[in-house]
């Protein structure tokens, strides 16, 4: 879905950063969407899940990342 997105900060030189260890592929896609400001509802629709399920999965991501 968002795999083609590259980092725009000068330090990365356009190279996509490595995903956090311990996140599933779907969680990595969700994290990228979150960082890009994609609305929860839109990303939930793209993933084929309810917005409530999407937010629950975000909670799991936050817990894995310690935030």
C-alpha positions in Angstrom: 0.0 0.0 0.0 2.4 2.7 1.2 5.7 0.7 0.5 6.7 3.2 -2.2 7.0 6.1 0.2 10.5 7.3 0.9 11.7 9.5 3.7 12.0 13.2 2.8 14.3 14.3 5.6 17.8 15.4 4.5 19.6 12.9 6.8 17.9 9.9 5.1 18.7 11.0 1.5 15.4 9.6 0.3 16.0 6.1 1.6 13.1 4.5 3.5 14.0 4.0 7.2 14.1 0.5 8.5 10.8 -0.6 10.1 10.7 -1.0 13.9 11.5 -4.6 15.0 8.6 -6.6 16.2 5.9 -5.1 14.0 4.0 -7.2 11.5 3.7 -6.1 7.9 0.2 -4.8 8.4 1.3 -2.9 11.6 4.2 -1.3 9.6 1.7 -0.2 6.9 -0.5 1.3 9.6 2.4 3.1 11.2 3.5 4.6 7.9 -0.1 5.8 7.3 -0.3 7.2 10.8 3.0 9.1 10.2 1.7 10.5 6.9 -1.5 11.7 8.5 -3.8 9.3 6.6 -7.2 9.5 8.4 -8.0 6.3 10.5 -11.3 5.8 8.6 -9.6 5.9 5.2 -6.8 3.5 6.2 -9.3 1.1 7.9 -11.2 1.0 4.6 -8.0 0.2 2.7 -7.3 -2.6 5.1 -10.8 -3.9 5.0 -11.4 -3.6 8.7 -13.7 -1.4 10.9 -12.4 1.9 12.2 -12.8 0.6 15.7 -10.6 -2.5 14.9 -8.1 -0.2 13.3 -7.8 1.9 16.4 -7.5 -1.2 18.6 -4.6 -2.3 16.4 -3.0 1.1 16.7 -3.1 0.6 20.5 -1.2 -2.6 20.0 1.4 -0.8 17.9 1.8 1.9 20.6 2.3 -0.7 23.2 4.9 -2.5 21.1 6.7 0.8 20.6 6.5 1.7 24.2 4.5 4.9 23.6 
